[in-house]
Structures are given as C-alpha cells and as structure tokens.
Amino acid sequence: MYGASLLTIPPGVDGKASLEEVKRRVAGADGPAPNSAEANVPYLRSDHFLVRFLIARQWNVDKACVMLKDHYRWLADSKMTALLEDSFPEEEVIKRYYPQAYHGLDKKGRPV
C-alpha cells in the first residue's frame, strides 16, 4: 500500500492488517468461485484491486468483503471474463478507421 490510498485510512485503523484480512478472506469463501474464469485472473485478488474496495467501504473489512463477494458473483453471472476475451467481427474495421480510440464527436459531427 502506498500513495494517496494511505490518506484514506481512518485514525485507529491498521490499513496493512485490514488488507491482509481481506486477502485471507478472498483466498477462501469470499473470493471467486473455485475453477471459475474469475479465479484465474490474478488482478482480481491484487493489492491494488482489494484496496479499492476497502476505500469504498471506509476500510471496514466486513463491508468490503461483502462488496467483493457481490462483485465476483456479478462478474460470473454476466460472464465478463469471457466477454473480454471474445473478439468482435468489426474490430479490424474500427481499428483501421479509428486507430487510437473513438472518444465522440466534435460540434460538426466529426469523430474526435
């Protein structure tokens, strides 16, 4: 843990211990379902990822774990991991005409 994340830790809370507790729980029942596609994505259990949920729940480990469990369930239900791996047929055409990214239109309707 480092950077601005440290500023979000309330007084009297051991941020490092909170993160370790969340990591321990995510490795067990509060983590992605065993043998699921999400279980094979290391980022979903990284310190950076877990700290985001701790910050969202004011470093309350129990609330962060509930939120994480719901997030993992949503990923599995919506098959997000598979969606990110699948390509789409228009990909080559879009990359040819919009090599960087498509951000929207300017006032005259031209791609930005």
Protein Blocks (a to p, Z undefined) as FASTA:
>chain_A
ZZjllmmpcghiafklmmmmmmmmmmmmmmccehiaklmmmklmgfklmmmmmmmnoopa
klmmmmmmmmmmmmmmnommmmmmpccfklmmmmmmmmmbccbdcfkopaZZ
